[in-house]
Amino acid sequence: MLGNRLLQFVQSISLADIELPVGVEVLDPLHGENSSEVERIVSEFHMKYFNDDRLRTLLLGINPGRLGAGSTGLCFTDTKRCASDLGLQVNGFRTHEPSSDFFYRVVRAMGGAAEFYKDAYVQAICPLGFTKKGPKGSSINLNYYDDRALQAAITPFVTAWLKDLIATGMRTDVVICIGTGKNHDFLTALNEEHRLFERIIPLEHPRFIMQYRAKQMGAYVQKYLDTLRQANL
């Protein structure tokens, strides 16, 4: 069953053997302060929505951020959307992520979580996130491509991760890249070298939409719908 294969796979992800640049910390919710609750959420999610052997279309974001996948273990899913859209109650902590707000508008427009996830699996090009100290001393999100040394360090890991993820039961004729700039550039270059997918379709990242194009949100939701349908979701 796909859910079992995916669950075993995501639970085994580790960057422990990779030397990261000084000051960069790994964001790994399955081994963080809420690890037992996150493990339950991730397990219930996979068993609920992937209890079959249908091939899924991959949607690949950047890497987990602190308020979405970095908190719940589920890409573009904060605790609010865990409860309201997935039917998974979260105990002990609360998060709100604007990207999750947008993404689940798309999920609802596609018919809801059950309908959406029967054909799609959402992950990130790098499945673990990163943080660094900001100017005020607090931890801030760090995208893998924002630091050249970090990108170089994780590239072999990402290559192996994507190959293994595809092998669990993902389509290779098409992949949706969430992020039209550097994320798309990185995946395109990786794909040219390793031929993971036949076609890459980029979409604007929800964070960009919510931060810079919020007034056009409806148009971007429609663009997501049109693109996903063109990819036969």
Secondary structure, 3 states (H helix, E strand, C coil): CHHHHHHHHHHCCCCCCCCCCCCCEEECHHHCCCHHHHHHHHHHHHHHHCCCCCCEEEEEECCCCCCCHHHHCCCCCCHHHHHHCCCCCCCCCCCCCHHHHHHHHHHHHCCCHHHHHCCEEEEECCCCEEEEECCCCCEEECCHHHCHHHHHHHHHHHHHHHHHHHHHHECCCCEEEECCCHHHHHHHHHHHHHCCCCCEEEECCHHHHHHHCHHHHHHHHHHHHHHHHHCCC
